[in-house]
């Protein structure tokens, strides 16, 4: 059963969806929380860690995508709900939303969306090979079925950009859209070989060339002339790891 949070700035639609799910989908989902704004939505998600998020596109003067960008992690399954037809469908795809429902929600479409959500959550719960024990990085395919692998030595750095995970390799750039953020890779990559240097970057220490301080932050230079910012949040951790790159 999917632990579910509903976020919508209109009480009528929050209550209607919660009742709809309780009446027709009680075997698949359990609504554990509701919210009506970006701020309260963040609090619910960070506290409840839901499996599934029903998220309205417009949250007063904010958007669903601003909320998703503010999260430290993304729920395994996201269903975007809107009264604006397909206007935001492309944005929803960037965040790997399971489905895009328009109001009023039809039961058939709701069931279809929940089926996709269940499949995605099951795929996320499939045991992931531990990258720290392998010379490869296993990446779940966007379809949610199986894995692709990259050799760790091929990774120069990894970048997060508006919901898109970009893996920069030593010989080319591979763009992959994924449902999780850098925090996931930060915990699965070997800590003595990779370092988080910024909210948007993880680097391969094997290709580190120099560090230039700038107050409490700075920049690192990697092989190939790549220069990336180091934030004050990750500076000390990076400096503590740099000697490991030469072992």
Beta strands, then each sheet from edge to edge (+ up, - down):
strand 1: 2-7
strand 2: 29-35
strand 3: 52-56
strand 4: 58-59
strand 5: 62-63
strand 6: 77-82
strand 7: 99-102
strand 8: 136-140
strand 9: 147-151
strand 10: 155-161
strand 11: 164-169
strand 12: 173-177
strand 13: 194-198
strand 14: 201-204
strand 15: 208-214
strand 16: 217-222
strand 17: 226-230
sheet 1: 2+ 1+ 3+ 6+ 7+
sheet 2: 4+ 5-
sheet 3: 8+ 9-
sheet 4: 12+ 11- 10+ 14- 13+
sheet 5: 15+ 16- 17+
end
